[in-house]
Amino acid sequence: MKNDNNFLEGIEIDEYSCSVKAQRAFLVIILEKTDDEESSINRVEELTSLSDTMGVDVVDSIIIKIRKESSSTLIGSGKVEELKEIADEKEIDMFIFDNDLSPRIQRNLETELDICVIDRTEVILQIFADRAATREASLQVELARLEYSLPRLTRKWTNLSRQRGGAKGNKGGGEKQLELDRRLVQSKITTTKNDLETVKKIRDNQRKNRLEQNIPSVAIIGYTNSGKSSLLKKLSNSDIYVQNQLFATLDTTSKKIKMPSGREMIITDTVGFVSNLPHTLIDAFKSTLEEAKWADVILIICDASHSDLEKCYKTTISTLKELDCQDKPTVIALNKMDNPLDMFQEGRMKNLVQGPFVPISVKENQNLDVLLSAIEDKYYENTNEVDFEFPIDRHDLVAYLIRNGIIESIDYLEDKIVVKSKIEPVFMGKVKDFATNYKEINKVRKWKNNSI
């Protein structure tokens, strides 16, 4: 059987290769003592969705509540025997565990069950490998998969399976081959990291050029399949790939949007989050997720139709903390509010978030203008209001303020034009001499104090 995603060229594939395509899978959910029934149902639903997205046929699932973890198989000998019976009865090809399995436990389970065993991380890695379209995304996924596979080279059901051989005290052919494989993987990790650094420099230069244009930026973040790409497509009226599936977007897409004030902003779509996102993927996608770090405003999109809204929101906030973005100006939108059955989610959101949020429906084009105004208000929240008095014939300066700031009021008098405006210090040079109450502002945007 040949693996459909052989990402390690040069390593021999043997008869035990585990291809995930068109296979019958059985899901295993491990519960701790503190886990409740509702949590287990949500976990089954999410793992089922992930497995469907990966391309396997989910036959059924089992929830195992364990009092004490087994150091060798996690679930204990009794449950291992139960899974053996399930494998025979339902004629399945693999077990998919919702928990992350250590290389040792994964290897032991495959030996005991005599069947392919994969965990949640491997499922997500497979999905990401299928979704990666650009060179950067492909490199990021390859790096994550390489680092995941390195401690698992001795698994039975893998394209990296090896058997030990030779007399006692000597290295047989299998062990020598395993060492060669390990060195090859480590070499590929180094090469991939170097390639990613090259791509990262290109992205940093592109980001630097955007910042030098002094155009405010907004990063759309949120749980996978919450409607981020659909929102950007609607706002920009552009042809962006949108599908009702998990991790439809792995690459960032940036579009220039005209805001209600007439000011332009760059809005960027980012990869979606998921609970317990593998750290290898967070590390690998750092350069992509850094769009949130460098953005002036973060727009969090929540899915009102999701069965576990609270978990989705908390996962997003947790990931932001890992990226050190939790203190950035933030606007929260509750999407998919077109379904009357989801109206009660507004009450749930009020208990989750501190401060206001905007209920929207991208599908029905509801409240998108309110959302854009909220983004602008958040961006200018800490910007000083400045009073200007322009000569009656300097309409060009009024137009300049309209393009680069927020106009609070304009009064056309007999001999002058009086304007109240919120404008950043970086744009004050051209109009500073006409300000009547302007004081030197030392505060500049955070990115100005950082080297890229």
Secondary structure, 3 states (H helix, E strand, C coil): CCCCCCCCCCCCCCCCCCCCCCCEEEEEEEECCCCCHHHHHHHHHHHHHHHHHHCCEEEEEEEEECCCCECCCECCHHHHHHHHHHHHHHCCCEEEECCCCCHHHHHHHHHHHCCEEEEHHHHHHHHHHHHCCCHHHHHHHHHHHHHHHHHHCCCCCCCCCCCCCCCCCCCCHHHHHHHHHHHHHHHHHHHHHHHHHHHHHHHHHHHHHHHHCCCCEEEEEEECCCCHHHHHHHHHCCCCCCCCCCCCCCCCEEEEEECCCCCEEEEEECCCECCCCCHHHHHHCHHHHHHHHHCCEEEEEEECCCCCHHHHHHHHHHHHHHCCCCCCCEEEEEECCCCHHHCCHHHHHHHHCCCCCEECECCCCECHHHHHHHHHHHHCCCCCEEEEEEECCCHHHHHHHHHHEEEEEEEECCCEEEEEEEECHHHCCCCHHHECCCCCCCCCCHHHHCCC
